[in-house]
Amino acid sequence: MFVVAGAGAAGLSAAYEIRRRGTDPIVVEAADRAGGKIGTDEQDGFLTERGPLALLDRTGDLARLCGELGLSRLYASSAAKERYVERDGTVYALPRGPGDFFRTGLLDGAEKLSLLAEPVRRRSPPDASVAHFFGRRLGKAGPFLGDAVQTGIYAGDPDSLEMASSFPQLFQLEQRHGSILRGLLAARGGKRTSLSSFRGGLRELVDALAKAVGPGLRLETRVLGIAKQGAGFRLQLEDRSGRGEMVADKLVIALPAPQAAEVLSGIAPRLAERLRALTAAPISLVHLAARTEDLGPMQRGFGVLRPGTPVVGALFPGALFPGRAPAGSVLISALVGGARHASVASRPDGELVELVRTELKMTAMPRLLRVVRWSHALPQYLRGHAGRIAEIEQLAAGYPGLELAGAFYRGVSVIDCLRDGARAASRLNP
Ligand SMILES: Cc1cc2nc3c(=O)[nH]c(=O)nc-3n(C[C@H](O)[C@H](O)[C@H](O)COP(=O)(O)OP(=O)(O)OC[C@H]3O[C@@H](n4cnc5c(N)ncnc54)[C@H](O)[C@@H]3O)c2cc1C
């Protein structure tokens, strides 16, 4: 029996790949729906996402998967290129190309001047933090720009995040070419990538994968623990009818690392201990309805990044995709919390709304549509991450038939997780 624990992006993708290779898997998922962090809700004419809003397909993996699943993608409007960033209380358009960095009011004269030395600065050490990397490459403006870049993906602490693990492509570009600018120039003319979703939101992807996985998907079924059973594993499960067991020859654990640690603690205490060292930042996603006139011109764009503040960003999904908000209304999806303001994420709904209103300087009180709370929203690839993952992989190799997959290990985006799930499946079923 081939079992997958967890039906988020990684688990669904692992199960889909197993089925594609001719075996019917069982997928056990604690929640009453598949998708994990991915999910779409409808309310009063608004379409809101529970976590991710859009996917960036750099490799063509998503295009291939959508082709197989018969899904048609909805590409983001040109507003996706219009992004804003807040610095010391002022909102600026984010520079789009190298030339914009010298025209923007976001940087002062000394910061602009120090950008010029980027091509001649030394390469970063392999364990550089995000702040160190950007500081070295971009000079005086580096720490702020690096913070803005990481905020949009990790809502983390740039001094703690490991550059090579958090931004592997950018890090490799620098290592290969000795400069980001030279690397970007060399890559010019490469494939253009664009953000996409689906007309009904990202739920469409989950529904299509769940359908393709077939009858083996068991919702409201929680893994409580895992024991050894001959050459395989015995899973202790709990569902609505009570407790039970299931035997697996091959097992993909596609749970967030803290839960993976919990279920593995009996059978693999050292592996569980290493998994517990992997952390994630909490985010409360606050979906608000506002009138068009209550917000400034930034609502035309993708959203605003707010590095170092408790409202780490606000997105305007209606500017990217049609049908997200009724006419005359703006949907604001604000991300509150992150690694540097973790406790703010757990404030009550009313306080979150008030905070977002104040921080975004809205002229009228918005209407709360819903708050989605994630205690382990965005994994943090802290310095030493690459070493920790190598150790986890080595320890996991001591349990043949077992694979770990998901956002805590080798990439946090949905597409990274889809790829990681498929990787786990192909390793177990070559
Ligand atoms: C607010 C937010 C915004 C984001 N924005 C984007 C974006 O725009 N683009 C992008 O690409 N990525 C984005 N991400 C990241 C991306 O959505 C996630 O990293 C990815 O979806 C995680 O997938 P996963 O399969 O690793 O884990 P999860 O989605 O967490 O899935 C794990 C599953 O395991 C289940 N589970 C847990 N414990 C048990 C148990 N004991 N037994 C059985 N099942 C269990 C859970 O219920 C869950 O369904 C965002 C994330 C968040 C939180």
The ligand as an ORCA input file, in Angstrom:
! r2SCAN-3c Opt
* xyz 0 1
  C      -0.843     33.612      3.515
  C      -0.034     32.822      2.513
  C       0.186     33.338      1.246
  C       0.915     32.609      0.314
  N       1.057     33.108     -0.956
  C       1.629     32.334     -1.913
  C       1.560     32.721     -3.293
  O       0.956     33.761     -3.638
  N       2.150     31.908     -4.217
  C       2.752     30.731     -3.881
  O       3.254     30.026     -4.764
  N       2.815     30.332     -2.577
  C       2.246     31.084     -1.596
  N       2.222     30.648     -0.292
  C       2.960     29.429      0.075
  C       2.236     28.114     -0.271
  O       0.844     28.316     -0.288
  C       2.544     27.007      0.742
  O       3.920     26.974      1.051
  C       2.113     25.627      0.213
  O       0.767     25.670     -0.215
  C       2.323     24.578      1.304
  O       1.981     23.311      0.821
  P       2.328     21.999      1.643
  O       1.720     20.854      0.916
  O       3.778     21.922      1.948
  O       1.651     22.176      3.091
  P       0.153     22.466      3.553
  O      -0.600     23.220      2.543
  O       0.269     23.038      4.921
  O      -0.467     21.001      3.657
  C      -0.252     20.125      4.731
  C      -1.525     19.305      4.954
  O      -1.290     18.372      6.021
  C      -2.485     18.269      6.789
  N      -2.130     17.724      8.092
  C      -1.463     18.329      9.121
  N      -1.304     17.458     10.151
  C      -1.877     16.289      9.768
  C      -1.995     15.008     10.376
  N      -1.493     14.755     11.596
  N      -2.637     14.014      9.705
  C      -3.138     14.254      8.438
  N      -3.049     15.449      7.813
  C      -2.421     16.447      8.466
  C      -2.998     19.711      6.824
  O      -4.372     19.753      7.175
  C      -2.716     20.179      5.400
  O      -3.801     19.940      4.544
  C       1.473     31.347      0.665
  C       1.247     30.817      1.939
  C       0.479     31.536      2.859
  C       0.202     30.924      4.210
*
